[in-house]
Amino acid sequence: MLFKNVALLSTLLACGAVYAENTPSYQYVEGSVERISQSGEDSFSETGFGVKTAWQFSENWFIGAKWDRFSSDESESESFDNERFNETTELTLDRYYLGAGYIIPVSDVSNISVAAYLGSYRISAKTTVSAFIDDQQILSESYSGNSTENSVKLETLLRSNISEQLEVSAKVFYEYLNMSQLDNKSQYGIGVGAQYHLGTNLALTADATYGKVLDENTTQLGLGLRYNF
């Protein structure tokens, strides 16, 4: 459904689009809606959001930053005669990246970048416990905590303008996440993406990645809006 919407919007706006530059730009800021899904023992699917930016400060070098957030709520309730106990847990995952990369021209319309990022995973949890007797609340207590783990990420990205309005991309990545709870601290995956230019600076973006993240098979889809400057 995500990519059907992108294709439909691209068709409607094709007549008004402005030509993209020949070489993909590494000067932009982008906001996106993200959907992450994991399979396995603790499978889940959550919707979040992300922000990323890049600035090319020389012919071949750029710096980049990324941030995304996903949140979920879990609730449990137990009843005994006229007593009822509720427990609600709010979980939030924030991922931050800051790094730099080198751009290698491949042709007049394509380039490859090799980048290294320092990352940080911040996991926050807040649990609220409530007790009721005859539907009258007699207790409500909250507990919260968080942990932060660091990572190093390497990413190779191929970008190419296959038409005057459309850019496509493909990437591979490897990340070492120093989290003690993980049996395997290595994370890796592949991804594809597209960028449709709506005007001189504005572009609609879509991307999908698949790989091993937090010890589980993980798929992440994104739909965003990018401003090239």
Salt bridges, closest charged atoms under 4 A:
GLU30 OE1 - ARG226 NH2 2.76
ASP68 OD2 - ARG95 NH2 2.90
ASP94 OD1 - ARG69 NE 2.70
ASP135 OD1 - ARG84 NH2 3.44
GLU155 OE1 - LYS66 NZ 3.23
GLU155 OE1 - LYS171 NZ 3.87
GLU167 OE2 - ARG159 NE 2.66
